[in-house]
């Protein structure tokens, strides 16, 4: 099973993307974790090390995929 992590900041774009990802990824093929970086600020460094430059972003097996553009990681850090 592939590991997928969806990083977001809770903005409207992120919430809509989270809903779409949750409905679209096959639960039998992907172990999906949703990480709200506004609530789990300790994971911002983790996301950046994986190559996340903006949120929302989906990381599958270490490969980041940026979805739209909600906020830069600089904005997330505040």
C-alpha positions in Angstrom: 0.0 0.0 0.0 1.3 3.4 -1.0 1.6 6.1 1.7 0.0 9.5 0.8 0.1 12.6 3.0 -2.2 15.6 2.2 -0.8 18.8 3.7 -3.0 21.8 3.9 -3.6 25.0 5.9 -7.4 24.9 6.4 -8.2 27.6 3.8 -11.3 27.1 1.6 -9.1 25.9 -1.4 -7.4 23.4 0.9 -10.7 22.1 2.4 -12.2 21.6 -1.1 -9.0 19.8 -2.3 -9.0 17.6 0.9 -12.6 16.6 0.2 -11.8 15.8 -3.5 -8.7 13.8 -2.5 -10.6 11.9 0.2 -13.2 10.9 -2.3 -10.8 10.1 -5.2 -8.0 8.0 -3.8 -8.6 4.3 -3.6 -8.4 3.3 0.1 -7.3 -0.1 -0.9 -4.2 1.3 -2.7 -3.4 4.3 -0.6 -2.9 4.9 3.1 -3.9 8.6 3.2 -3.1 10.9 6.1 -4.5 14.4 6.2 -2.3 17.0 8.0 -3.7 20.5 8.8 -0.5 22.5 9.2 -2.3 25.2 11.1 -3.1 22.7 13.8 0.0 20.6 13.5 2.7 23.3 13.2 5.4 20.8 14.3 5.0 19.1 10.9 5.8 22.1 8.8 9.5 21.2 8.6 8.6 17.7 7.6 6.4 19.0 4.7 9.2 21.3 3.5 11.8 18.5 3.6 9.5 16.5 1.4 9.5 19.3 -1.2 6.2 20.9 -0.3 6.4 24.6 -1.5 2.7 25.5 -1.1 -0.5 24.0 0.2 -2.6 22.2 -0.6 -0.2 19.5 -1.6 -0.3 15.7 -1.8 2.9 13.7 -1.2 2.8 10.1 -2.5 5.8 7.9 -1.8 7.9 11.0 -1.2 6.9 12.8 -4.4 5.1 16.1 -3.8 2.2 17.1 -6.1 1.0 20.7 -5.7 -2.7 21.3 -6.0 -3.8 24.8 -7.0 -2.1 27.5 -4.9 -3.7 28.2 -1.5 -0.7 29.5 0.5 3.1 29.4 0.3 5.0 27.6 3.1 6.3 31.0 4.1 2.7 32.1 4.7 2.0 28.9 6.6 4.9 29.5 8.9 3.4 32.9 9.6 
